[in-house]
Amino acid sequence: MDTWTFGWTLALIGMAGTMLVLWCLSLLILLLKKLFPYQPEESASPKG
């Protein structure tokens, strides 16, 4: 394998790996949002 082929292969694998990790992180964030939904505090009194 010459250097250009190796370089392009490494670059494409790196980009695909980055996209895969970002996709996994977004799934993890969605899962956490479903497990721990946001609940605004009801007991907060207005200041003033």
PDB file of N, CA, C, O and CB in Angstrom:
ATOM      1  N   MET A   1       0.859  -1.172   0.000  1.00  0.00           N
ATOM      2  CA  MET A   1       0.000   0.000   0.000  1.00  0.00           C
ATOM      3  C   MET A   1       0.911   1.244   0.000  1.00  0.00           C
ATOM      4  O   MET A   1       1.797   1.382   0.844  1.00  0.00           O
ATOM      5  CB  MET A   1      -0.980  -0.007   1.245  1.00  0.00           C
ATOM      6  N   ASP A   2       0.673   2.124  -0.949  1.00  0.00           N
ATOM      7  CA  ASP A   2       1.509   3.326  -0.995  1.00  0.00           C
ATOM      8  C   ASP A   2       1.038   4.348   0.033  1.00  0.00           C
ATOM      9  O   ASP A   2       0.003   4.162   0.672  1.00  0.00           O
ATOM     10  CB  ASP A   2       1.492   3.945  -2.405  1.00  0.00           C
ATOM     11  N   THR A   3       1.785   5.404   0.187  1.00  0.00           N
ATOM     12  CA  THR A   3       1.513   6.358   1.259  1.00  0.00           C
ATOM     13  C   THR A   3       0.206   7.118   1.055  1.00  0.00           C
ATOM     14  O   THR A   3      -0.483   7.434   2.024  1.00  0.00           O
ATOM     15  CB  THR A   3       2.654   7.339   1.373  1.00  0.00           C
ATOM     16  N   TRP A   4      -0.143   7.416  -0.209  1.00  0.00           N
ATOM     17  CA  TRP A   4      -1.394   8.140  -0.460  1.00  0.00           C
ATOM     18  C   TRP A   4      -2.609   7.286  -0.110  1.00  0.00           C
ATOM     19  O   TRP A   4      -3.567   7.774   0.489  1.00  0.00           O
ATOM     20  CB  TRP A   4      -1.471   8.580  -1.926  1.00  0.00           C
ATOM     21  N   THR A   5      -2.563   6.015  -0.486  1.00  0.00           N
ATOM     22  CA  THR A   5      -3.675   5.120  -0.168  1.00  0.00           C
ATOM     23  C   THR A   5      -3.807   4.957   1.341  1.00  0.00           C
ATOM     24  O   THR A   5      -4.911   4.985   1.885  1.00  0.00           O
ATOM     25  CB  THR A   5      -3.480   3.746  -0.840  1.00  0.00           C
ATOM     26  N   PHE A   6      -2.687   4.788   2.001  1.00  0.00           N
ATOM     27  CA  PHE A   6      -2.718   4.659   3.459  1.00  0.00           C
ATOM     28  C   PHE A   6      -3.255   5.930   4.107  1.00  0.00           C
ATOM     29  O   PHE A   6      -4.045   5.853   5.048  1.00  0.00           O
ATOM     30  CB  PHE A   6      -1.318   4.343   3.999  1.00  0.00           C
ATOM     31  N   GLY A   7      -2.845   7.078   3.628  1.00  0.00           N
ATOM     32  CA  GLY A   7      -3.307   8.350   4.189  1.00  0.00           C
ATOM     33  C   GLY A   7      -4.801   8.548   4.033  1.00  0.00           C
ATOM     34  O   GLY A   7      -5.486   8.921   4.985  1.00  0.00           O
ATOM     35  N   TRP A   8      -5.311   8.298   2.825  1.00  0.00           N
ATOM     36  CA  TRP A   8      -6.749   8.440   2.597  1.00  0.00           C
ATOM     37  C   TRP A   8      -7.557   7.431   3.413  1.00  0.00           C
ATOM     38  O   TRP A   8      -8.617   7.763   3.945  1.00  0.00           O
ATOM     39  CB  TRP A   8      -7.063   8.276   1.115  1.00  0.00           C
ATOM     40  N   THR A   9      -7.055   6.206   3.508  1.00  0.00           N
ATOM     41  CA  THR A   9      -7.747   5.192   4.299  1.00  0.00           C
ATOM     42  C   THR A   9      -7.796   5.594   5.764  1.00  0.00           C
ATOM     43  O   THR A   9      -8.839   5.481   6.407  1.00  0.00           O
ATOM     44  CB  THR A   9      -7.064   3.829   4.147  1.00  0.00           C
ATOM     45  N   LEU A  10      -6.686   6.055   6.288  1.00  0.00           N
ATOM     46  CA  LEU A  10      -6.636   6.474   7.684  1.00  0.00           C
ATOM     47  C   LEU A  10      -7.553   7.673   7.931  1.00  0.00           C
ATOM     48  O   LEU A  10      -8.223   7.734   8.961  1.00  0.00           O
ATOM     49  CB  LEU A  10      -5.198   6.818   8.085  1.00  0.00           C
ATOM     50  N   ALA A  11      -7.588   8.613   7.007  1.00  0.00           N
ATOM     51  CA  ALA A  11      -8.450   9.786   7.161  1.00  0.00           C
ATOM     52  C   ALA A  11      -9.925   9.391   7.153  1.00  0.00           C
ATOM     53  O   ALA A  11     -10.702   9.875   7.976  1.00  0.00           O
ATOM     54  CB  ALA A  11      -8.172  10.803   6.045  1.00  0.00           C
ATOM     55  N   LEU A  12     -10.310   8.517   6.232  1.00  0.00           N
ATOM     56  CA  LEU A  12     -11.714   8.095   6.159  1.00  0.00           C
ATOM     57  C   LEU A  12     -12.127   7.291   7.386  1.00  0.00           C
ATOM     58  O   LEU A  12     -13.231   7.460   7.903  1.00  0.00           O
ATOM     59  CB  LEU A  12     -11.953   7.268   4.897  1.00  0.00           C
ATOM     60  N   ILE A  13     -11.242   6.421   7.848  1.00  0.00           N
ATOM     61  CA  ILE A  13     -11.557   5.657   9.057  1.00  0.00           C
ATOM     62  C   ILE A  13     -11.662   6.593  10.259  1.00  0.00           C
ATOM     63  O   ILE A  13     -12.522   6.401  11.119  1.00  0.00           O
ATOM     64  CB  ILE A  13     -10.484   4.572   9.313  1.00  0.00           C
ATOM     65  N   GLY A  14     -10.807   7.590  10.322  1.00  0.00           N
ATOM     66  CA  GLY A  14     -10.869   8.553  11.417  1.00  0.00           C
ATOM     67  C   GLY A  14     -12.157   9.354  11.406  1.00  0.00           C
ATOM     68  O   GLY A  14     -12.765   9.570  12.455  1.00  0.00           O
ATOM     69  N   MET A  15     -12.580   9.797  10.225  1.00  0.00           N
ATOM     70  CA  MET A  15     -13.827  10.560  10.133  1.00  0.00           C
ATOM     71  C   MET A  15     -15.031   9.689  10.476  1.00  0.00           C
ATOM     72  O   MET A  15     -15.940  10.130  11.178  1.00  0.00           O
ATOM     73  CB  MET A  15     -13.991  11.150   8.726  1.00  0.00           C
ATOM     74  N   ALA A  16     -15.037   8.452   9.982  1.00  0.00           N
ATOM     75  CA  ALA A  16     -16.148   7.548  10.283  1.00  0.00           C
ATOM     76  C   ALA A  16     -16.183   7.226  11.772  1.00  0.00           C
ATOM     77  O   ALA A  16     -17.259   7.151  12.365  1.00  0.00           O
ATOM     78  CB  ALA A  16     -16.032   6.251   9.460  1.00  0.00           C
ATOM     79  N   GLY A  17     -15.023   7.036  12.375  1.00  0.00           N
ATOM     80  CA  GLY A  17     -14.976   6.767  13.806  1.00  0.00           C
ATOM     81  C   GLY A  17     -15.490   7.940  14.621  1.00  0.00           C
ATOM     82  O   GLY A  17     -16.185   7.748  15.619  1.00  0.00           O
ATOM     83  N   THR A  18     -15.155   9.150  14.205  1.00  0.00           N
ATOM     84  CA  THR A  18     -15.637  10.338  14.898  1.00  0.00           C
ATOM     85  C   THR A  18     -17.155  10.445  14.808  1.00  0.00           C
ATOM     86  O   THR A  18     -17.825  10.728  15.802  1.00  0.00           O
ATOM     87  CB  THR A  18     -14.984  11.595  14.319  1.00  0.00           C
ATOM     88  N   MET A  19     -17.691  10.217  13.620  1.00  0.00           N
ATOM     89  CA  MET A  19     -19.147  10.279  13.453  1.00  0.00           C
ATOM     90  C   MET A  19     -19.845   9.198  14.273  1.00  0.00           C
ATOM     91  O   MET A  19     -20.912   9.439  14.836  1.00  0.00           O
ATOM     92  CB  MET A  19     -19.522  10.135  11.973  1.00  0.00           C
ATOM     93  N   LEU A  20     -19.253   8.019  14.342  1.00  0.00           N
ATOM     94  CA  LEU A  20     -19.832   6.927  15.125  1.00  0.00           C
ATOM     95  C   LEU A  20     -19.846   7.269  16.613  1.00  0.00           C
ATOM     96  O   LEU A  20     -20.835   7.008  17.298  1.00  0.00           O
ATOM     97  CB  LEU A  20     -19.050   5.626  14.890  1.00  0.00           C
ATOM     98  N   VAL A  21     -18.766   7.846  17.114  1.00  0.00           N
ATOM     99  CA  VAL A  21     -18.708   8.229  18.525  1.00  0.00           C
ATOM    100  C   VAL A  21     -19.720   9.325  18.824  1.00  0.00           C
ATOM    101  O   VAL A  21     -20.383   9.281  19.860  1.00  0.00           O
ATOM    102  CB  VAL A  21     -17.293   8.696  18.901  1.00  0.00           C
ATOM    103  N   LEU A  22     -19.853  10.311  17.934  1.00  0.00           N
ATOM    104  CA  LEU A  22     -20.842  11.375  18.145  1.00  0.00           C
ATOM    105  C   LEU A  22     -22.260  10.820  18.134  1.00  0.00           C
ATOM    106  O   LEU A  22     -23.105  11.267  18.909  1.00  0.00           O
ATOM    107  CB  LEU A  22     -20.699  12.460  17.072  1.00  0.00           C
ATOM    108  N   TRP A  23     -22.530   9.844  17.259  1.00  0.00           N
ATOM    109  CA  TRP A  23     -23.854   9.227  17.204  1.00  0.00           C
ATOM    110  C   TRP A  23     -24.138   8.472  18.494  1.00  0.00           C
ATOM    111  O   TRP A  23     -25.246   8.553  19.024  1.00  0.00           O
ATOM    112  CB  TRP A  23     -23.966   8.279  15.995  1.00  0.00           C
ATOM    113  N   CYS A  24     -23.153   7.739  19.007  1.00  0.00           N
ATOM    114  CA  CYS A  24     -23.325   7.006  20.270  1.00  0.00           C
ATOM    115  C   CYS A  24     -23.566   7.970  21.431  1.00  0.00           C
ATOM    116  O   CYS A  24     -24.397   7.701  22.298  1.00  0.00           O
ATOM    117  CB  CYS A  24     -22.087   6.130  20.559  1.00  0.00           C
ATOM    118  N   LEU A  25     -22.842   9.093  21.451  1.00  0.00           N
ATOM    119  CA  LEU A  25     -23.053  10.079  22.510  1.00  0.00           C
ATOM    120  C   LEU A  25     -24.445  10.687  22.446  1.00  0.00           C
ATOM    121  O   LEU A  25     -25.060  10.927  23.485  1.00  0.00           O
ATOM    122  CB  LEU A  25     -22.008  11.177  22.420  1.00  0.00           C
ATOM    123  N   SER A  26     -24.954  10.941  21.240  1.00  0.00           N
ATOM    124  CA  SER A  26     -26.297  11.500  21.128  1.00  0.00           C
ATOM    125  C   SER A  26     -27.346  10.493  21.601  1.00  0.00           C
ATOM    126  O   SER A  26     -28.342  10.881  22.213  1.00  0.00           O
ATOM    127  CB  SER A  26     -26.581  11.924  19.679  1.00  0.00           C
ATOM    128  N   LEU A  27     -27.133   9.205  21.324  1.00  0.00           N
ATOM    129  CA  LEU A  27     -28.057   8.191  21.838  1.00  0.00           C
ATOM    130  C   LEU A  27     -28.002   8.119  23.361  1.00  0.00           C
ATOM    131  O   LEU A  27     -29.035   7.964  24.013  1.00  0.00           O
ATOM    132  CB  LEU A  27     -27.733   6.817  21.235  1.00  0.00           C
ATOM    133  N   LEU A  28     -26.816   8.228  23.925  1.00  0.00           N
ATOM    134  CA  LEU A  28     -26.674   8.218  25.379  1.00  0.00           C
ATOM    135  C   LEU A  28     -27.383   9.414  26.003  1.00  0.00           C
ATOM    136  O   LEU A  28     -28.036   9.274  27.037  1.00  0.00           O
ATOM    137  CB  LEU A  28     -25.194   8.217  25.772  1.00  0.00           C
ATOM    138  N   ILE A  29     -27.263  10.582  25.390  1.00  0.00           N
ATOM    139  CA  ILE A  29     -27.922  11.781  25.911  1.00  0.00           C
ATOM    140  C   ILE A  29     -29.435  11.628  25.834  1.00  0.00           C
ATOM    141  O   ILE A  29     -30.138  12.004  26.773  1.00  0.00           O
ATOM    142  CB  ILE A  29     -27.472  13.033  25.132  1.00  0.00           C
ATOM    143  N   LEU A  30     -29.948  11.083  24.732  1.00  0.00           N
ATOM    144  CA  LEU A  30     -31.392  10.861  24.633  1.00  0.00           C
ATOM    145  C   LEU A  30     -31.879   9.872  25.683  1.00  0.00           C
ATOM    146  O   LEU A  30     -32.948  10.062  26.263  1.00  0.00           O
ATOM    147  CB  LEU A  30     -31.756  10.357  23.241  1.00  0.00           C
ATOM    148  N   LEU A  31     -31.111   8.828  25.931  1.00  0.00           N
ATOM    149  CA  LEU A  31     -31.474   7.855  26.948  1.00  0.00           C
ATOM    150  C   LEU A  31     -31.498   8.489  28.333  1.00  0.00           C
ATOM    151  O   LEU A  31     -32.420   8.242  29.111  1.00  0.00           O
ATOM    152  CB  LEU A  31     -30.506   6.682  26.925  1.00  0.00           C
ATOM    153  N   LEU A  32     -30.499   9.298  28.644  1.00  0.00           N
ATOM    154  CA  LEU A  32     -30.463   9.961  29.939  1.00  0.00           C
ATOM    155  C   LEU A  32     -31.620  10.955  30.099  1.00  0.00           C
ATOM    156  O   LEU A  32     -32.160  11.110  31.195  1.00  0.00           O
ATOM    157  CB  LEU A  32     -29.128  10.676  30.121  1.00  0.00           C
ATOM    158  N   LYS A  33     -31.999  11.625  29.010  1.00  0.00           N
ATOM    159  CA  LYS A  33     -33.134  12.552  29.080  1.00  0.00           C
ATOM    160  C   LYS A  33     -34.430  11.811  29.340  1.00  0.00           C
ATOM    161  O   LYS A  33     -35.328  12.344  29.991  1.00  0.00           O
ATOM    162  CB  LYS A  33     -33.249  13.360  27.787  1.00  0.00           C
ATOM    163  N   LYS A  34     -34.542  10.578  28.836  1.00  0.00           N
ATOM    164  CA  LYS A  34     -35.753   9.790  29.100  1.00  0.00           C
ATOM    165  C   LYS A  34     -35.739   9.235  30.524  1.00  0.00           C
ATOM    166  O   LYS A  34     -36.786   9.148  31.166  1.00  0.00           O
ATOM    167  CB  LYS A  34     -35.880   8.635  28.081  1.00  0.00           C
ATOM    168  N   LEU A  35     -34.561   8.860  31.019  1.00  0.00           N
ATOM    169  CA  LEU A  35     -34.474   8.322  32.370  1.00  0.00           C
ATOM    170  C   LEU A  35     -34.654   9.395  33.429  1.00  0.00           C
ATOM    171  O   LEU A  35     -35.283   9.152  34.459  1.00  0.00           O
ATOM    172  CB  LEU A  35     -33.153   7.632  32.566  1.00  0.00           C
ATOM    173  N   PHE A  36     -34.102  10.588  33.185  1.00  0.00           N
ATOM    174  CA  PHE A  36     -34.162  11.677  34.144  1.00  0.00           C
ATOM    175  C   PHE A  36     -34.762  12.917  33.477  1.00  0.00           C
ATOM    176  O   PHE A  36     -34.032  13.835  33.105  1.00  0.00           O
ATOM    177  CB  PHE A  36     -32.756  11.984  34.712  1.00  0.00           C
ATOM    178  N   PRO A  37     -36.092  12.944  33.326  1.00  0.00           N
ATOM    179  CA  PRO A  37     -36.700  14.107  32.655  1.00  0.00           C
ATOM    180  C   PRO A  37     -36.566  15.375  33.512  1.00  0.00           C
ATOM    181  O   PRO A  37     -36.473  15.319  34.738  1.00  0.00           O
ATOM    182  CB  PRO A  37     -38.193  13.830  32.351  1.00  0.00           C
ATOM    183  N   TYR A  38     -36.561  16.496  32.827  1.00  0.00           N
ATOM    184  CA  TYR A  38     -36.443  17.785  33.517  1.00  0.00           C
ATOM    185  C   TYR A  38     -37.734  18.093  34.254  1.00  0.00           C
ATOM    186  O   TYR A  38     -38.819  18.037  33.675  1.00  0.00           O
ATOM    187  CB  TYR A  38     -36.108  18.921  32.519  1.00  0.00           C
ATOM    188  N   GLN A  39     -37.610  18.420  35.545  1.00  0.00           N
ATOM    189  CA  GLN A  39     -38.767  18.819  36.349  1.00  0.00           C
ATOM    190  C   GLN A  39     -38.445  20.152  36.996  1.00  0.00           C
ATOM    191  O   GLN A  39     -37.595  20.226  37.884  1.00  0.00           O
ATOM    192  CB  GLN A  39     -39.124  17.738  37.430  1.00  0.00           C
ATOM    193  N   PRO A  40     -39.118  21.204  36.558  1.00  0.00           N
ATOM    194  CA  PRO A  40     -38.833  22.517  37.164  1.00  0.00           C
ATOM    195  C   PRO A  40     -39.246  22.535  38.640  1.00  0.00           C
ATOM    196  O   PRO A  40     -40.192  21.857  39.043  1.00  0.00           O
ATOM    197  CB  PRO A  40     -39.572  23.643  36.391  1.00  0.00           C
ATOM    198  N   GLU A  41     -38.534  23.307  39.418  1.00  0.00           N
ATOM    199  CA  GLU A  41     -38.815  23.400  40.852  1.00  0.00           C
ATOM    200  C   GLU A  41     -40.117  24.135  41.081  1.00  0.00           C
ATOM    201  O   GLU A  41     -40.297  25.244  40.578  1.00  0.00           O
ATOM    202  CB  GLU A  41     -37.669  24.106  41.592  1.00  0.00           C
ATOM    203  N   GLU A  42     -41.028  23.539  41.831  1.00  0.00           N
ATOM    204  CA  GLU A  42     -42.343  24.148  42.103  1.00  0.00           C
ATOM    205  C   GLU A  42     -42.275  25.051  43.339  1.00  0.00           C
ATOM    206  O   GLU A  42     -43.049  26.002  43.452  1.00  0.00           O
ATOM    207  CB  GLU A  42     -43.422  23.049  42.305  1.00  0.00           C
ATOM    208  N   SER A  43     -41.356  24.761  44.266  1.00  0.00           N
ATOM    209  CA  SER A  43     -41.354  25.460  45.536  1.00  0.00           C
ATOM    210  C   SER A  43     -40.607  26.792  45.505  1.00  0.00           C
ATOM    211  O   SER A  43     -40.497  27.456  46.535  1.00  0.00           O
ATOM    212  CB  SER A  43     -40.758  24.583  46.577  1.00  0.00           C
ATOM    213  N   ALA A  44     -40.104  27.183  44.368  1.00  0.00           N
ATOM    214  CA  ALA A  44     -39.347  28.435  44.278  1.00  0.00           C
ATOM    215  C   ALA A  44     -40.304  29.611  44.388  1.00  0.00           C
ATOM    216  O   ALA A  44     -41.266  29.725  43.628  1.00  0.00           O
ATOM    217  CB  ALA A  44     -38.542  28.510  42.950  1.00  0.00           C
ATOM    218  N   SER A  45     -40.018  30.482  45.350  1.00  0.00           N
ATOM    219  CA  SER A  45     -40.874  31.669  45.521  1.00  0.00           C
ATOM    220  C   SER A  45     -40.232  32.844  44.793  1.00  0.00           C
ATOM    221  O   SER A  45     -39.007  32.932  44.715  1.00  0.00           O
ATOM    222  CB  SER A  45     -41.087  32.007  47.042  1.00  0.00           C
ATOM    223  N   PRO A  46     -41.058  33.750  44.258  1.00  0.00           N
ATOM    224  CA  PRO A  46     -40.489  34.898  43.545  1.00  0.00           C
ATOM    225  C   PRO A  46     -39.765  35.826  44.511  1.00  0.00           C
ATOM    226  O   PRO A  46     -40.240  36.084  45.617  1.00  0.00           O
ATOM    227  CB  PRO A  46     -41.590  35.670  42.794  1.00  0.00           C
ATOM    228  N   LYS A  47     -38.629  36.315  44.087  1.00  0.00           N
ATOM    229  CA  LYS A  47     -37.843  37.211  44.930  1.00  0.00           C
ATOM    230  C   LYS A  47     -38.332  38.652  44.738  1.00  0.00           C
ATOM    231  O   LYS A  47     -38.736  39.049  43.645  1.00  0.00           O
ATOM    232  CB  LYS A  47     -36.324  37.095  44.598  1.00  0.00           C
ATOM    233  N   GLY A  48     -38.284  39.402  45.806  1.00  0.00           N
ATOM    234  CA  GLY A  48     -38.632  40.791  45.666  1.00  0.00           C
ATOM    235  C   GLY A  48     -39.288  41.391  46.862  1.00  0.00           C
ATOM    236  O   GLY A  48     -39.628  42.574  46.852  1.00  0.00           O
TER     237      GLY A  48
END
